[in-house]
């Protein structure tokens, strides 16, 4: 395809909402964030999910947050500076974000993605 045809197609996909945006894919280790963890988060009964999600969106450690089914309410993937950074993030979840329970797993290595 000609470059102008490709550009037109991309513009149409953007206008239609098929392309939602672009982002830089920065290696967290480059920023000193050398610990990746997956945290299952359970909110207490009656908690406001929108409030939790808003507080979570303000944290720079959060790479991805998913509202999920199963025993936890959310699965959160974070990139932290060392185990101390992960510990501080989990303490913040419990003290400041009103989380009832967490279950954390260290990521040893990515397999896909």
Legacy VTK file of the C-alpha trace (Angstrom):
# vtk DataFile Version 3.0
C-alpha trace
ASCII
DATASET POLYDATA
POINTS 113 float
0.000 0.000 0.000
1.064 3.549 -0.598
2.068 5.525 2.519
-0.802 7.977 1.950
-3.297 5.076 1.863
-1.895 3.695 5.108
-2.091 7.135 6.746
-5.724 7.528 5.609
-6.581 4.092 6.970
-4.952 4.862 10.334
-6.856 8.181 10.563
-10.156 6.372 9.852
-9.381 3.737 12.502
-8.556 6.489 15.016
-11.766 8.383 14.196
-13.834 5.211 14.518
-12.308 4.507 17.934
-10.617 1.271 16.846
-7.223 2.766 17.720
-7.557 4.137 21.248
-4.137 5.700 21.550
-0.396 5.236 21.556
2.080 4.845 24.371
5.761 4.435 24.989
6.730 0.963 26.195
9.491 1.799 28.671
11.478 -0.940 30.400
10.681 -0.496 34.125
14.167 -1.749 35.053
15.603 1.266 33.216
13.752 3.422 35.774
15.051 1.341 38.671
11.794 -0.594 39.041
13.352 -4.031 39.190
10.595 -5.944 41.019
7.378 -6.860 39.215
4.558 -8.353 41.245
0.988 -9.476 40.712
-1.276 -8.539 43.611
-4.782 -9.898 44.110
-6.796 -7.292 46.010
-10.020 -7.772 47.968
-12.031 -4.758 49.083
-14.118 -4.804 52.254
-17.880 -5.247 51.929
-19.542 -1.954 51.058
-16.365 -0.315 49.735
-16.710 2.066 46.789
-14.891 0.488 43.803
-14.733 3.825 41.955
-12.925 5.437 44.890
-10.418 2.586 45.062
-9.831 2.703 41.296
-9.271 6.466 41.430
-6.713 6.158 44.221
-4.986 3.306 42.412
-4.733 5.277 39.166
-2.626 7.896 40.957
0.144 5.431 41.802
3.075 5.316 39.398
3.970 1.734 40.358
0.760 0.405 38.777
1.352 -1.059 35.336
-2.080 -2.674 34.959
-5.184 -3.032 37.122
-7.996 -5.427 36.281
-11.444 -5.822 37.849
-11.814 -9.605 37.964
-14.061 -12.483 38.950
-13.073 -15.036 41.566
-12.026 -14.692 45.194
-10.322 -11.295 44.660
-11.935 -8.116 43.355
-8.889 -6.846 41.440
-5.615 -8.092 40.055
-2.963 -5.380 40.031
0.420 -5.624 38.313
3.042 -3.318 39.765
6.662 -2.457 39.021
8.489 -1.437 42.192
11.951 -0.389 43.285
13.085 -3.477 45.155
11.224 -5.567 47.696
11.098 -2.488 49.918
9.116 -0.638 47.274
6.674 -3.526 46.962
6.302 -3.675 50.745
5.588 0.071 50.846
2.997 -0.264 48.067
1.201 -3.111 49.860
1.236 -1.146 53.129
-0.282 1.809 51.217
-2.998 -0.466 49.793
-4.028 -1.583 53.266
-3.662 1.724 55.111
-4.609 4.364 52.552
-6.658 2.633 49.846
-8.920 0.734 52.228
-8.041 -2.761 51.035
-9.175 -5.689 53.197
-6.818 -8.361 51.866
-3.961 -8.828 49.411
-2.165 -11.827 47.983
1.095 -11.111 46.185
3.238 -13.026 43.753
6.674 -12.012 42.455
7.079 -12.273 38.686
10.194 -14.333 37.953
10.173 -13.761 34.193
7.661 -12.952 31.471
6.672 -15.824 29.204
4.381 -14.105 26.661
3.936 -10.374 26.218
LINES 1 114
113 0 1 2 3 4 5 6 7 8 9 10 11 12 13 14 15 16 17 18 19 20 21 22 23 24 25 26 27 28 29 30 31 32 33 34 35 36 37 38 39 40 41 42 43 44 45 46 47 48 49 50 51 52 53 54 55 56 57 58 59 60 61 62 63 64 65 66 67 68 69 70 71 72 73 74 75 76 77 78 79 80 81 82 83 84 85 86 87 88 89 90 91 92 93 94 95 96 97 98 99 100 101 102 103 104 105 106 107 108 109 110 111 112
